[in-house]
Amino acid sequence: MAVSEANALNDAPRIEASGGRRPSMVGIVLLLATVVAAGWGSLRLTDPNKLPIRQVRIAGEFRHLSPGELQSLVVSHVQGGFFTVDVEAIRRALLADPWVEQVSVRRQWPDGLTVYVREHIAVARWGEKGLLNVEGEFFSPDKNTFPQHLMELNGPEGTQPQLLDRLRVLRVALSHAGRDVVKLSLSDRRAWSFELDDGLTVMVGREAFGDRVRRFARVFPTALSSRIADIDRVDLRYTNGFAVRWKHANPKTQG
């Protein structure tokens, strides 16, 4: 707003003679008075000591962030008055917290700021490095703040959204078998594997991910669940069945 007023000073109309007549002294005086008044008003509005910020409101839903700490951080970065406060500096300061996903800062006339903060919602761990949010975006807060009981995803960099998509397919299939997944991995050779909540490891391979996990979910309750303690690994990389590797010396069998 201060900028637009300053531009008005620079673009003030020129005094020109028209039709051979000079402008009257009264007109010149009025014009000069208007320009001076506009300039004085602009200086008043951009004076950091005028219209100071007195109220800061933090809005959002928080699980890991503290509204009180966010408010203190904003207050510490408030410099200047209503029209001169640097809202972008406030935004950058808040985004420095790894749990902060998005920030919007708005002035509230005549002396307030409303700061909208969106916190990351963690849906999985990305190895031991950090977390993924619901869009598959990586962020890395302090490990002491990691939510408990998050599943673990592993894969080459850039495959985070793909792993989240496959995780959704896998969870739907396993829900019919009464099991949940705690770990899903994609190797450098693009081969899939996962681990169930009871410790069972399942090799899926590189092809037909959905078909193979659905087939596994159908046969698991009747063919495998009663002997889960004896099974070391299940291999789904077969066209019409699967192979089981037992923990003990039992021979490999195929389903």
SERO-4910 file (N, C-alpha, C, O; in steps of 0.05 Angstrom, whole numbers):
BEGIN
 pado doro    nc1    nc2    nc3   cac1   cac2   cac3    cc1    cc2    cc3    oc1    oc2    oc3
  Met    A     17    -24      0      0      0      0     17     25      0     12     44    -14
  Ala    A     39     24     17     58     46     18     71     50     -9     76     73    -17
  Val    A     76     29    -23     89     31    -50     71     44    -69     80     62    -84
  Ser    A     46     36    -69     28     48    -89     25     78    -84     22     93   -103
  Glu    A     25     87    -58     23    115    -53     49    130    -61     47    152    -71
  Ala    A     72    117    -57     97    129    -66     97    133    -96    107    153   -106
  Asn    A     86    114   -111     84    116   -140     67    139   -148     71    152   -168
  Ala    A     46    144   -132     28    166   -138     43    192   -138     37    210   -154
  Leu    A     63    194   -120     80    218   -120     96    221   -145     97    243   -157
  Asn    A    107    200   -154    124    201   -178    108    206   -203    118    218   -222
  Asp    A     83    198   -203     66    201   -226     48    225   -225     28    227   -239
  Ala    A     55    244   -207     38    268   -204     35    282   -231     55    284   -246
  Pro    A     11    293   -237      7    306   -263     24    331   -266     29    345   -247
  Arg    A     34    335   -291     50    359   -296     32    383   -301      9    381   -310
  Ile    A     43    407   -294     28    432   -298     36    443   -325     59    451   -329
  Glu    A     18    444   -343     24    453   -370      4    475   -378    -19    474   -370
  Ala    A     14    493   -394     -4    514   -405    -22    502   -426    -13    486   -442
  Ser    A    -46    511   -428    -65    501   -448    -80    524   -460    -90    541   -446
  Gly    A    -80    525   -486    -95    546   -500    -82    573   -496    -96    594   -498
  Gly    A    -56    573   -489    -43    599   -486    -47    612   -459    -38    634   -454
  Arg    A    -62    597   -440    -67    609   -414    -50    595   -392    -47    571   -393
  Arg    A    -39    611   -374    -25    599   -352    -44    591   -330    -64    604   -326
  Pro    A    -38    569   -315    -55    561   -293    -56    582   -272    -36    596   -267
  Ser    A    -78    584   -258    -81    604   -237    -63    597   -213    -57    574   -209
  Met    A    -56    617   -198    -40    613   -174    -55    595   -154    -42    579   -140
  Val    A    -81    598   -152    -97    582   -133    -95    553   -140    -93    536   -123
  Gly    A    -97    547   -167    -95    519   -175    -69    507   -169    -67    483   -161
  Ile    A    -47    522   -173    -21    512   -167    -18    506   -137     -7    485   -130
  Val    A    -27    524   -121    -25    521    -92    -41    496    -83    -31    480    -67
  Leu    A    -65    492    -94    -81    469    -86    -68    443    -95    -68    423    -80
  Leu    A    -56    443   -119    -42    419   -129    -18    413   -111    -14    390   -103
  Leu    A     -2    433   -104     21    428    -87     12    418    -59     25    401    -48
  Ala    A    -10    429    -49    -20    421    -23    -28    392    -24    -24    377     -5
  Thr    A    -41    384    -46    -50    356    -48    -26    337    -49    -26    316    -36
  Val    A     -5    344    -64     19    328    -66     33    326    -39     41    304    -31
  Val    A     35    348    -25     49    348      1     33    331     20     45    316     36
  Ala    A      6    334     20    -10    318     38     -8    288     33     -6    272     51
  Ala    A     -7    281      7     -4    252      0     23    242      9     25    220     20
  Gly    A     44    258      5     70    250     14     72    247     44     84    228     55
  Trp    A     60    266     58     60    265     88     45    240     98     54    227    117
  Gly    A     22    234     85      7    211     93     22    185     88     21    167    104
  Ser    A     36    184     65     52    161     59     74    156     80     79    134     89
  Leu    A     88    178     87    109    176    107     97    167    134    110    151    148
  Arg    A     74    176    141     61    168    166     55    139    166     60    125    186
  Leu    A     45    128    144     37    100    143     61     82    143     60     59    154
  Thr    A     84     91    131    107     73    130    126     77    153    146     64    155
  Asp    A    119     95    172    135     99    196    131     74    213    109     69    222
  Pro    A    153     59    219    151     35    235    141     39    263    132     20    276
  Asn    A    141     64    273    131     70    300    102     75    300     90     77    321
  Lys    A     89     77    277     61     81    275     46     55    270     57     37    257
  Leu    A     23     52    281      6     28    279     22      3    285     23    -15    268
  Pro    A     34      0    308     49    -24    315     32    -48    317      8    -47    323
  Ile    A     44    -72    312     30    -97    314     27   -104    344     47   -106    358
  Arg    A      2   -108    353     -3   -113    381    -15   -141    386    -15   -151    408
  Gln    A    -25   -153    365    -39   -179    368    -28   -199    347    -26   -192    323
  Val    A    -22   -223    356    -14   -245    338    -31   -269    344    -32   -279    366
  Arg    A    -45   -279    323    -63   -302    326    -52   -325    309    -46   -321    286
  Ile    A    -49   -348    322    -39   -372    308    -63   -391    303    -77   -397    322
  Ala    A    -67   -399    278    -89   -417    271    -79   -442    258    -59   -441    244
  Gly    A    -92   -465    263    -84   -490    252    -90   -513    271    -98   -509    294
  Glu    A    -86   -537    261    -90   -561    277    -62   -573    282    -47   -579    263
  Phe    A    -55   -577    308    -28   -585    315    -27   -610    331    -42   -614    350
  Arg    A     -8   -628    324     -2   -652    339     26   -651    351     31   -660    373
  His    A     44   -639    335     72   -638    344     82   -610    348    103   -606    360
  Leu    A     68   -590    338     76   -562    341     61   -550    364     38   -557    370
  Ser    A     73   -531    378     61   -517    400     52   -489    391     68   -473    382
  Pro    A     26   -483    393     16   -456    385     30   -434    400     36   -413    389
  Gly    A     36   -439    426     49   -419    442     77   -413    432     86   -390    431
  Glu    A     92   -434    425    119   -431    415    119   -417    387    136   -401    381
  Leu    A     99   -424    371     97   -411    345     91   -381    348    102   -365    334
  Gln    A     73   -375    367     67   -347    371     91   -331    381     96   -309    372
  Ser    A    107   -343    399    131   -330    409    151   -325    386    164   -305    385
  Leu    A    153   -345    368    171   -342    346    163   -320    327    179   -304    318
  Val    A    137   -318    322    126   -296    305    132   -269    318    141   -250    305
  Val    A    125   -267    344    129   -241    358    159   -233    357    164   -209    353
  Ser    A    177   -252    359    205   -245    359    214   -235    331    235   -222    329
  His    A    199   -240    310    206   -231    283    189   -207    274    191   -199    251
  Val    A    171   -197    291    155   -174    284    171   -149    288    179   -142    310
  Gln    A    177   -136    266    191   -110    266    176    -91    248    169    -98    226
  Gly    A    172    -67    258    157    -48    242    128    -47    249    119    -61    267
  Gly    A    114    -30    235     85    -26    240     68    -43    221     77    -62    208
  Phe    A     42    -37    221     23    -53    206     30    -55    177     28    -77    165
  Phe    A     39    -33    165     45    -33    136     74    -41    129     80    -47    106
  Thr    A     91    -41    149    120    -46    144    130    -73    154    152    -80    148
  Val    A    113    -87    170    122   -112    180    129   -132    157    114   -133    138
  Asp    A    151   -146    160    160   -164    139    147   -191    142    157   -208    157
  Val    A    125   -196    129    110   -221    131    125   -244    119    122   -267    128
  Glu    A    141   -239     99    157   -260     87    179   -270    106    184   -294    106
  Ala    A    190   -252    121    210   -261    141    198   -278    162    210   -298    172
  Ile    A    173   -271    170    159   -288    190    153   -315    178    157   -336    192
  Arg    A    145   -316    153    139   -341    140    163   -359    138    162   -383    144
  Arg    A    186   -348    131    211   -363    129    219   -374    156    228   -397    158
  Ala    A    216   -358    177    224   -367    204    207   -391    213    218   -410    225
  Leu    A    181   -391    206    164   -414    214    170   -439    197    170   -461    208
  Leu    A    176   -435    172    181   -458    154    208   -471    161    213   -493    152
  Ala    A    224   -458    178    249   -471    186    244   -495    204    262   -512    208
  Asp    A    221   -496    217    214   -520    233    206   -543    214    188   -539    198
  Pro    A    219   -566    216    213   -588    198    184   -598    199    175   -609    179
  Trp    A    170   -593    221    142   -602    223    123   -583    209     99   -590    205
  Val    A    132   -560    201    115   -540    187    115   -546    157    136   -546    144
  Glu    A     91   -550    146     88   -555    118     83   -530    102     96   -525     82
  Gln    A     63   -514    111     56   -489     97     50   -467    117     41   -473    139
  Val    A     54   -442    109     49   -419    126     36   -397    109     44   -392     87
  Ser    A     16   -384    121      4   -361    108      2   -339    130     -9   -344    152
  Val    A     12   -315    124     11   -293    143     -6   -270    132     -2   -261    110
  Arg    A    -26   -262    147    -45   -241    138    -46   -219    159    -48   -224    183
  Arg    A    -47   -194    149    -51   -171    167    -81   -169    174    -98   -174    157
  Gln    A    -86   -162    199   -114   -157    208   -115   -129    220   -104   -123    241
  Trp    A   -130   -112    205   -131    -83    213   -144    -81    241   -163    -95    247
  Pro    A   -134    -63    259   -112    -44    253    -85    -51    264    -65    -38    259
  Asp    A    -84    -73    280    -58    -78    294    -52   -108    298    -38   -115    317
  Gly    A    -62   -125    280    -60   -153    284    -48   -169    261    -47   -159    238
  Leu    A    -38   -193    267    -30   -212    247    -43   -238    253    -45   -247    276
  Thr    A    -54   -251    232    -64   -279    234    -46   -297    218    -42   -293    194
  Val    A    -35   -317    232    -16   -335    219    -28   -363    218    -34   -375    238
  Tyr    A    -32   -373    193    -43   -399    189    -20   -419    184     -4   -415    165
  Val    A    -18   -439    200      3   -459    198     -8   -487    193    -26   -495    208
  Arg    A      2   -500    172     -7   -528    167     17   -546    174     39   -543    164
  Glu    A     11   -565    192     31   -584    201     32   -609    183     11   -617    173
  His    A     55   -619    179     58   -645    165     42   -667    180     43   -668    204
  Ile    A     29   -684    165     16   -707    176     33   -731    167     33   -738    143
  Ala    A     47   -743    185     65   -766    179     49   -791    175     33   -798    193
  Val    A     54   -805    153     40   -831    148     59   -854    147     50   -877    148
  Ala    A     85   -849    145    104   -871    144    132   -860    150    138   -836    147
  Arg    A    150   -879    158    178   -872    161    192   -878    134    186   -898    121
  Trp    A    210   -861    126    226   -866    102    253   -877    112    272   -861    116
  Gly    A    255   -903    115    280   -915    125    286   -904    153    268   -901    170
  Glu    A    311   -897    157    319   -885    182    324   -855    179    334   -842    197
  Lys    A    318   -844    155    325   -817    149    304   -796    158    311   -775    167
  Gly    A    279   -803    155    258   -784    162    230   -795    158    226   -819    161
  Leu    A    211   -778    151    183   -785    149    172   -777    122    183   -761    108
  Leu    A    149   -789    115    134   -781     92    106   -771    100     94   -782    119
  Asn    A     97   -750     87     70   -741     93     50   -754     73     58   -771     57
  Val    A     25   -745     74      5   -759     58      9   -756     28     -1   -772     12
  Glu    A     24   -735     20     30   -731     -9     56   -745    -17     64   -743    -40
  Gly    A     68   -759      1     93   -772     -5    117   -754     -3    139   -761    -13
  Glu    A    114   -731      9    136   -712     11    153   -719     36    143   -726     57
  Phe    A    179   -717     32    198   -724     54    203   -701     72    207   -678     62
  Phe    A    204   -705     98    213   -685    117    227   -699    140    222   -722    145
  Ser    A    245   -684    153    263   -697    172    265   -682    198    283   -667    203
  Pro    A    245   -686    216    246   -674    242    264   -690    261    275   -711    253
  Asp    A    267   -681    285    283   -695    305    271   -723    309    246   -725    311
  Lys    A    287   -743    311    277   -771    314    261   -775    339    243   -792    340
  Asn    A    266   -758    359    251   -760    384    222   -752    380    205   -759    397
  Thr    A    216   -738    358    188   -730    353    174   -748    334    150   -744    327
  Phe    A    187   -770    324    174   -788    306    150   -801    319    152   -810    342
  Pro    A    127   -802    306    104   -817    318    110   -846    321    126   -858    305
  Gln    A     99   -858    341    103   -887    345     86   -904    326     65   -895    316
  His    A     95   -928    321     80   -948    305     75   -940    276     55   -949    264
  Leu    A     92   -924    265     90   -918    236    103   -941    221    124   -952    229
  Met    A     91   -948    198    104   -968    181    129   -956    168    132   -932    167
  Glu    A    146   -974    158    171   -965    146    170   -970    116    163   -992    107
  Leu    A    178   -950    101    181   -952     72    210   -949     64    224   -932     75
  Asn    A    219   -965     45    246   -963     35    246   -965      5    232   -981     -7
  Gly    A    263   -948     -8    265   -950    -37    285   -929    -47    294   -912    -32
  Pro    A    291   -930    -73    308   -909    -85    296   -882    -82    271   -879    -81
  Glu    A    313   -861    -82    303   -834    -80    285   -828   -104    290   -835   -127
  Gly    A    263   -814    -98    244   -806   -118    221   -826   -121    202   -820   -136
  Thr    A    222   -848   -107    200   -868   -110    181   -867    -86    164   -885    -83
  Gln    A    182   -846    -70    165   -844    -47    135   -845    -54    120   -860    -42
  Pro    A    126   -829    -73     97   -831    -81     89   -859    -90     67   -868    -85
  Gln    A    107   -872   -105    101   -899   -115     98   -919    -92     80   -935    -93
  Leu    A    115   -917    -72    112   -935    -49     87   -930    -34     74   -949    -24
  Leu    A     79   -905    -31     53   -899    -18     30   -910    -33     11   -921    -21
  Asp    A     30   -908    -59      9   -920    -76      7   -950    -72    -14   -961    -68
  Arg    A     30   -964    -73     30   -993    -69     22  -1001    -41     10  -1021    -36
  Leu    A     29   -984    -22     22   -990      6     -9   -990      9    -19  -1007     23
  Arg    A    -22   -972     -5    -52   -971     -3    -63   -996    -15    -82  -1008     -3
  Val    A    -53  -1005    -37    -62  -1030    -50    -58  -1054    -31    -75  -1071    -27
  Leu    A    -34  -1055    -19    -27  -1076     -1    -44  -1077     24    -53  -1099     32
  Arg    A    -50  -1055     35    -66  -1054     60    -94  -1062     55   -107  -1076     71
  Val    A   -105  -1054     32   -133  -1063     26   -134  -1093     23   -152  -1106     33
  Ala    A   -114  -1105      9   -114  -1134      5   -110  -1148     31   -124  -1168     36
  Leu    A    -92  -1139     48    -87  -1153     73   -109  -1150     94   -111  -1166    112
  Ser    A   -125  -1129     91   -146  -1125    111   -166  -1148    110   -178  -1155    130
  His    A   -169  -1161     87   -187  -1184     85   -176  -1209     98   -190  -1227    105
  Ala    A   -149  -1209    102   -136  -1231    115   -131  -1226    145   -120  -1243    159
  Gly    A   -140  -1203    154   -136  -1196    182   -107  -1190    190   -100  -1193    213
  Arg    A    -91  -1181    171    -63  -1175    176    -57  -1146    167    -72  -1134    151
  Asp    A    -36  -1135    178    -27  -1109    169      3  -1110    163     17  -1128    172
  Val    A     12  -1090    147     40  -1089    138     55  -1070    156     44  -1049    164
  Val    A     80  -1076    163     96  -1058    179    120  -1048    163    133  -1029    171
  Lys    A    125  -1061    140    148  -1052    124    144  -1059     95    136  -1082     88
  Leu    A    149  -1040     77    147  -1045     48    172  -1034     35    180  -1012     41
  Ser    A    184  -1050     18    210  -1043      7    210  -1047    -24    198  -1065    -34
  Leu    A    224  -1029    -37    229  -1031    -66    259  -1030    -70    272  -1011    -62
  Ser    A    271  -1052    -81    300  -1053    -84    309  -1036   -108    293  -1026   -123
  Asp    A    335  -1034   -110    347  -1019   -133    340  -1032   -159    339  -1019   -180
  Arg    A    334  -1058   -159    326  -1073   -183    296  -1072   -187    285  -1086   -204
  Arg    A    282  -1056   -170    253  -1052   -172    237  -1077   -165    216  -1083   -177
  Ala    A    248  -1093   -146    233  -1116   -136    220  -1109   -109    233  -1096    -93
  Trp    A    195  -1117   -106    180  -1110    -82    181  -1133    -61    182  -1156    -68
  Ser    A    180  -1124    -36    177  -1143    -14    164  -1128      9    165  -1104     11
  Phe    A    152  -1144     27    139  -1131     51    141  -1149     75    146  -1173     72
  Glu    A    137  -1138     98    137  -1152    123    111  -1148    138    102  -1125    140
  Leu    A     99  -1170    148     74  -1168    162     79  -1161    192    101  -1162    202
  Asp    A     57  -1155    205     59  -1147    234     66  -1171    251     73  -1167    275
  Asp    A     65  -1195    241     74  -1219    257    102  -1227    249    111  -1248    258
  Gly    A    117  -1211    233    144  -1216    227    149  -1231    201    172  -1235    193
  Leu    A    128  -1240    188    131  -1256    163    141  -1238    140    130  -1216    136
  Thr    A    161  -1247    126    171  -1232    102    160  -1245     77    160  -1269     74
  Val    A    151  -1228     59    138  -1237     34    152  -1224     10    154  -1199      9
  Met    A    162  -1241     -8    175  -1231    -32    155  -1229    -55    141  -1249    -61
  Val    A    152  -1206    -67    132  -1202    -88    144  -1202   -116    132  -1212   -134
  Gly    A    168  -1191   -119    181  -1189   -145    175  -1163   -159    165  -1144   -147
  Arg    A    181  -1163   -185    178  -1138   -200    153  -1136   -216    147  -1114   -227
  Glu    A    137  -1157   -218    114  -1157   -236     88  -1163   -220     89  -1176   -199
  Ala    A     66  -1155   -232     39  -1163   -222     36  -1159   -192     26  -1177   -178
  Phe    A     43  -1136   -182     43  -1131   -153     15  -1136   -142     11  -1151   -123
  Gly    A     -5  -1123   -153    -32  -1125   -143    -44  -1153   -144    -55  -1162   -124
  Asp    A    -40  -1166   -166    -50  -1194   -169    -37  -1213   -149    -50  -1230   -137
  Arg    A    -11  -1210   -145      3  -1228   -127     -5  -1224    -98     -9  -1244    -84
  Val    A     -7  -1199    -89    -13  -1195    -61    -43  -1202    -55    -49  -1211    -33
  Arg    A    -60  -1199    -75    -88  -1207    -71    -90  -1238    -70   -106  -1248    -54
  Arg    A    -75  -1252    -86    -74  -1281    -85    -64  -1290    -58    -75  -1309    -46
  Phe    A    -43  -1277    -48    -32  -1284    -22    -53  -1280      0    -56  -1296     18
  Ala    A    -67  -1258     -2    -87  -1251     19   -110  -1272     19   -121  -1278     40
  Arg    A   -116  -1283     -4   -138  -1302     -6   -130  -1329      8   -147  -1341     21
  Val    A   -105  -1338      3    -98  -1364     13    -86  -1363     41    -84  -1384     55
  Phe    A    -77  -1340     50    -64  -1339     76    -81  -1349     99    -70  -1365    115
  Pro    A   -106  -1341    102   -121  -1351    126   -124  -1381    127   -124  -1392    149
  Thr    A   -126  -1395    105   -130  -1424    106   -105  -1440    103   -102  -1461    115
  Ala    A    -85  -1430     88    -62  -1446     82    -37  -1440    100    -20  -1456    103
  Leu    A    -36  -1415    111    -12  -1407    124    -15  -1397    153      3  -1400    169
  Ser    A    -38  -1386    159    -41  -1372    185    -36  -1390    209    -25  -1382    229
  Ser    A    -44  -1416    207    -41  -1434    229    -12  -1442    234     -5  -1452    255
  Arg    A      6  -1438    214     34  -1446    216     53  -1422    214     76  -1425    207
  Ile    A     42  -1399    220     58  -1375    216     84  -1374    232    104  -1363    223
  Ala    A     84  -1387    255    108  -1387    272    130  -1403    260    154  -1399    267
  Asp    A    124  -1421    242    145  -1439    229    155  -1428    203    174  -1439    191
  Ile    A    142  -1407    193    149  -1397    166    170  -1375    168    167  -1356    183
  Asp    A    191  -1377    151    211  -1356    150    205  -1336    128    208  -1312    132
  Arg    A    196  -1346    105    191  -1328     82    172  -1341     63    171  -1365     59
  Val    A    156  -1324     50    138  -1332     29    146  -1318      3    151  -1294      3
  Asp    A    148  -1334    -18    157  -1323    -44    133  -1324    -64    124  -1346    -71
  Leu    A    124  -1301    -72    101  -1300    -91    110  -1298   -120     93  -1293   -137
  Arg    A    134  -1301   -126    144  -1297   -153    140  -1322   -171    158  -1333   -184
  Tyr    A    115  -1331   -170    107  -1354   -187     81  -1346   -201     65  -1330   -192
  Thr    A     77  -1359   -224     54  -1351   -241     28  -1358   -228      9  -1342   -228
  Asn    A     25  -1382   -216      0  -1391   -206      1  -1400   -176    -18  -1412   -166
  Gly    A     22  -1393   -162     24  -1401   -134     45  -1386   -119     52  -1363   -126
  Phe    A     56  -1399    -99     77  -1387    -82     93  -1409    -70     85  -1432    -69
  Ala    A    116  -1401    -60    134  -1420    -46    138  -1411    -17    138  -1387    -11
  Val    A    142  -1430      1    146  -1425     29    173  -1435     38    180  -1458     32
  Arg    A    188  -1418     51    213  -1427     63    209  -1428     94    202  -1409    107
  Trp    A    213  -1453    104    208  -1457    133    232  -1450    149    255  -1450    140
  Lys    A    227  -1443    174    249  -1435    192    267  -1458    199    291  -1455    205
  His    A    256  -1482    199    272  -1506    206    280  -1521    181    280  -1510    159
  Ala    A    287  -1546    184    298  -1562    162    277  -1574    143    283  -1591    127
  Asn    A    252  -1565    146    231  -1576    129    237  -1569    100    247  -1547     94
  Pro    A    231  -1587     81    235  -1580     53    217  -1558     44    195  -1554     54
  Lys    A    226  -1543     23    209  -1522     12    184  -1534     -1    186  -1554    -15
  Thr    A    162  -1521      4    137  -1530     -9    125  -1507    -25    130  -1484    -19
  Gln    A    110  -1514    -44     98  -1494    -62     68  -1496    -60     57  -1518    -60
  Gly    A     55  -1472    -58     26  -1471    -57     13  -1469    -84    -11  -1468    -86
***
